[in-house]
């Protein structure tokens, strides 16, 4: 039986190259499978918006931010 004797540095190099190659392939597949057409992007956007709206709580209001105050009447902190 032929014994395969490898230096630990060689094993580490093979492992690093293997993992790097797999990560590059996974990244390439991810980019290749992304929706690139406008219709596909909008379909993904609608799906994410509907799921996020179902799971996000209602925005909280405090005494410092009343709900009946008009949006144009509010000033940002930088302008005070």
C-alpha positions in Angstrom: 0.0 0.0 0.0 1.4 3.3 -1.0 1.4 5.7 1.9 0.7 9.3 1.0 3.0 11.4 3.2 2.2 15.1 3.0 3.8 17.9 4.8 1.3 19.8 7.1 1.9 23.0 5.1 0.9 21.2 1.9 -2.2 19.9 3.5 -3.0 23.4 4.7 -2.5 24.7 1.2 -4.7 22.1 -0.3 -7.4 22.9 2.3 -7.2 26.6 1.7 -7.3 26.3 -2.0 -10.3 24.0 -1.8 -12.3 26.3 0.5 -11.4 29.3 -1.6 -12.5 27.6 -4.7 -15.8 26.5 -3.2 -16.4 30.1 -1.9 -15.8 31.5 -5.3 -18.1 29.0 -7.0 -20.8 29.7 -4.4 -20.4 33.5 -5.0 -20.6 33.0 -8.7 -23.8 30.9 -8.4 -25.3 33.5 -6.2 -24.7 36.2 -8.7 -25.8 34.1 -11.6 -29.1 33.2 -9.8 -30.0 36.7 -8.8 -33.0 38.3 -10.5 -31.7 40.7 -13.1 -34.9 41.6 -15.0 -37.0 44.5 -13.6 -40.1 42.4 -13.3 -38.2 39.8 -11.2 -36.7 42.5 -9.0 -40.1 44.1 -8.4 -41.6 40.7 -7.6 -38.9 40.1 -5.0 -39.5 43.6 -3.6 -43.2 43.0 -3.3 -42.7 39.7 -1.6 -40.2 41.1 0.9 -42.4 44.2 1.6 -45.5 42.0 2.3 -43.5 39.6 4.5 -41.9 42.5 6.4 -45.2 44.3 6.8 -46.7 41.2 8.4 -43.8 40.7 10.8 -42.8 44.2 11.8 -44.6 45.8 14.7 -46.5 49.1 14.3 -44.2 52.1 14.7 -44.2 53.4 18.3 -45.0 57.0 19.1 -44.0 59.0 22.1 -45.0 62.3 23.6 -42.0 63.9 21.9 -43.4 62.7 18.5 -47.2 63.1 18.4 -49.0 61.3 15.6 -51.2 64.3 14.7 -48.3 66.7 14.0 -47.9 67.4 10.3 -44.8 66.0 8.7 -43.7 69.3 7.2 -43.9 71.0 10.6 -41.3 68.6 12.1 -37.7 69.8 12.1 -34.7 67.6 12.1 -32.3 67.7 15.0 -29.6 69.2 12.8 -31.7 72.3 12.2 -32.3 73.2 15.8 
